[in-house]
């Protein structure tokens, strides 16, 4: 049995100590992200996932937006200092991929396929998961670390304005990526008997 894909999936971990010691060019990374988003499955091939890839000042701008927005939410200075340190660890990465759902396309398919209309929102989220996993695993295959954050919907309006994005693009996640400066720790797994059922 071939296990290359399973081995890559095991390599894909949440890495929080990220840096900028990256050998791939920005163009190579853009091509990698595009290729994996394009080839991730979507229902009816409706291709609802969108991605914005940020490097350099644009990458840093995103995480500054997060810090500024969270300052309005975090109750005291000590807590905000911890929050800022956490966000600065994401800012220290090489780049960020923002994942969006194109809501206009979801609505089109709801209208055009009324029998399945109640499912297209759920299916668009499943498509997001497929695209995010694919990009994340491809980064890991190339020796890069990443983690997935969800500061949406708090930052949605500021991000849309900062990068002049369509109103119909709904932010779903933020994936910062870069060189692995410290590996992930051990991963625990729940008991297989509690998770899987097999009938033969």
N, C-alpha and C positions, 0 to 999 in steps of 0.2 A: 504494500500500500504506500502511495506517495504521501509525504507529509510536509512538503515545502510550504504550502499555504498555512498549515497549522503552526509550523515553526515560526513563520512571519507573524502570525496572529499573537503568538506568545511573546514575541519581541516588542509588539506594540504595547507600551505602558504609559501611564501618566507620569511624565518627567517634569519636575518643577524647577530643577536647577539647570537652567538653559543659558547658553551663551551665543556668541557671534562668530565662533571659530568654524565657519561653514565653508566647505570646499566647492559645493555646487554654486553656479552662478544664479543670479536672480531669474534670468531667462529660463534656465533649466528647471528651477523650482516652479515657475509659472506654468511651464509645459507639464510638469508632473501633476500639479493640482488640476489643471484643465483636463488632462487625460483621465484622471481618476473620477472627477465629477461627471464627465461626459459618459463614462462607461459604467457608472453605478446604475442599478436598475430603478426604473420609475414605472408606475402603473400606466398602462395604455401608451407607454413611451411618451408621457406628457412633459417630461423634463422640467419639473417645477423648481429644481434646486438652482440657486444662483450663488456665486462666490465672488468676494472682493479680496484681492491679495495685496497686503500692505508690507512695504519695506521702508527702512530708513525713517525719515521724519514723519511719514504717514503712519507707520507702525507706532511710533512714539506718541503721535497725536491721539491715536485711539485710546491708549492707556491713560493719557492725561485727561481725556474726556471721562473715562471711568472714575479716576480719582476725584475730579471736580464734582461729578454727579454724586458719588458716594459721600462726599463731605456734607451734603444736605441730609443724608440718611443716618450717618453714624452718630451716636449720642454724645460722645465726649472725646476730648483730645487724645487720651491714652488709647482708646479703642481705634480712633482714626489713625494714629501712628502705626498701629499693627496692620490696619487695612492698607495704608500707603506702602508699607514694606512689602506686603503680599503683591500688590499691583505692580510695584517696581520690579519684582522678580519676573513678571510677565513682560514688562517693558524691556528688560535686559535681554530678551530673546532676539532672534534674528529677524523674525517677521510674524505676521498674523494672517490667518485666513478667516474672513467673516462669512458665515453661511446664512443664506437667506432663502425664503420660499417666495416664489412669484405668485401672489394671491390672485392676480387676474387670471392666470392659467388654471388655478384650482377652480375658480368660479366658472370659467368656460366649460370645464369638464362636468361640473355639477349640473350646469344647464343643459349640456348636450347629451348627458347620460343619466337621466333622472332616476333610473332604476338603482344606480349606484351612488346617487348624489350624497347620501349620508356618509359615504366612505372616503371621499376624496381628501378631506382634511387629515384623517388618520393616515391615509396612504402617502400623503405628502410628508408627514413626519417620519414614516418608515423610509421614504426615499432620502430624507435628511440623514437618518442613521446610516444608511448604506454609503452615502457619499462621504460622510465624516469618517467612518471606519476605513473606507478605501484610501482616502487621502492620508490619514494617520498611519496606516500600515505601510503605505508607499514611502512616507517619510522615514519610518523605522527601518525599512529595507535599505535605505540610503544612509543609515547611521545617524539620523537626526531624531531628536526627542520632541515631544509635543504634549500639551495638555489641553483640555476642552473646558471653556468657561461659559457661563450663562449670566451675563449682566443685563441682558435683555429681559424685560422691556424697559428697564430704567434708562438705558442709554439710547434707545431707538431714535428719538427725535434729533438728538445731538449728532449721532452718527450719520443719519440721513442728510442733515444740513452740512456737516463737515465735508462729506465726500460727494455731495450732490447726487444722491441716489433716488431712484423712482419711489414714489409714495407706496406703490404696490409691492415693493420688496419688504418682506417681513423678516426681521432679524431673528435667527434661531440659536446661534452659538458663535463663540469666538475661540479659535484655535491658535495659540501662540506656539511657535516652533523655533528650534535652533540646535546648536551643538549640545551634547549631553555633558554637562559639567559634573554631575553626580548621578549615579544610576538610581532607578526606583528600588524600593525595598522589596522584601518577599511579599508574595501575594497569597492570601488565604482563599481557599475554595470551600464552599459548603459541601456537605455530604451528597454524593451522587444520588443516593436513595431518596433524598428529599427534593431532588431537582429533575430527575429523569424517570420516565416510565417507558419500558420496552415490552412490546407484545410480539411474539413470534408464532 
